[in-house]
Amino acid sequence: MLIAVARGLPKRIVLWRHTVRNSLLPVTTAVGMQIAGLIAGAFVVEYAFTLDGIGALLVNSVQRKDCAVVQAIALIMVVAFGVVNLVVDLLYAVIDPRVRLKKGQ
């Protein structure tokens, strides 16, 4: 970093290229996992605070043994997790071009 500044590059460009871009990958992973955890936690919070929502519907459906509704809610959760992970993976390629796949692989 010191050499790049000595060569005359602006400090903000050096900071972005050498520091921020390299540190964004683990941060993006952590944020993606936190969002996925928040989606799962919303179900518990809805039921704990007796809020009407998909969490209460899930618990009531399990108690009534309504398999179709339980499967539908499970599918919604899996799709939400998949979308969050897809967005995180796509952000990897935007943040760090070295992550992109080459043609023919």
N, C-alpha and C positions, 0 to 999 in steps of 0.2 A: 504494500500500500504506500509506503514511504517513497519507493522508487517511482511509482506512478505519479505521485504529487510532484516529485522532483522533475519529472519529464514535462510537467506543465498541464496535466489534466486537472480539471476543476475537482475540488474536494467532494462535491455532492455526487459526481459521476463515479469517482473512485469508491465512495462509500456505498453507492447503490450496487455497483458491479461486484465488488469483492466481499461485502459484508451482508447487506440486506438480502440479496438474491440467494445466497447460500444458507442463510438462517431461516428463510421463509418455508422451506420444505418441511422441516419438523413441526413448525408452528401450524402449517396447513393440516398436517396429519392430526395434530392434537385438537385443533378446532373442529375438524370433521368428526372425530370420535366424540367430542363433547356434544355436538349437535345431535348425533345419533343417540347418545345417552339422554339428552333432553327429550327426544321424541318418546323414548321408552318411559322416562320418568313422568311424562305428562299423564300417562294412563294411571299411574299410582296416585299422583296428586289429585286427579279428578275424583277418584274413588275415596281417598282419604278425607277430602273436604266436601264430599257429597255434591259435587258439581255434575250437572248433566252433560255428558259428552261420550266420546268413544270408549274411554276407560270404564265408565260406569256401565255402558252397554256390554263391554267385554265381560265384566264380572257377573252381571245379571244373566248373560247368555250362558256362562259356564255353570252358574247355579241352576239354571233351568235345563241344562244339557242340550242346548240348541247348537248343534255342531256346525251347521251352515254359517251362522253368524260368527262363531268363533273362528272358523276357517277364513271368512272374509276379512275379519279384523286382523288376523295373523298375516294375511296376504298384503293388506295395506301397510302393516309395519315393515314387512320384508321389502316391499317396493320403496318405501321411504328410506330405509337403510341403504338399499341399492342406489337410489338416486343421489344420496349424500356421498356415498363412496365414489360414484361416477364423477360427480362434480369435483371432488378432491383429486381424483386421478387426472382429470382434464386440466385442473389448475397446475398440476406438476409440470405439464408440458408448456404451459404459458410462462411459469416462473423460471424454469430452467430448461433451455432448449436441448441440453444434453440428454434429457429423459426421453425425447421423442424417438420413435422407432424409425429405422431407415427403411426405404423401399426394398422389398424382397425378403423381409424378415417376418 
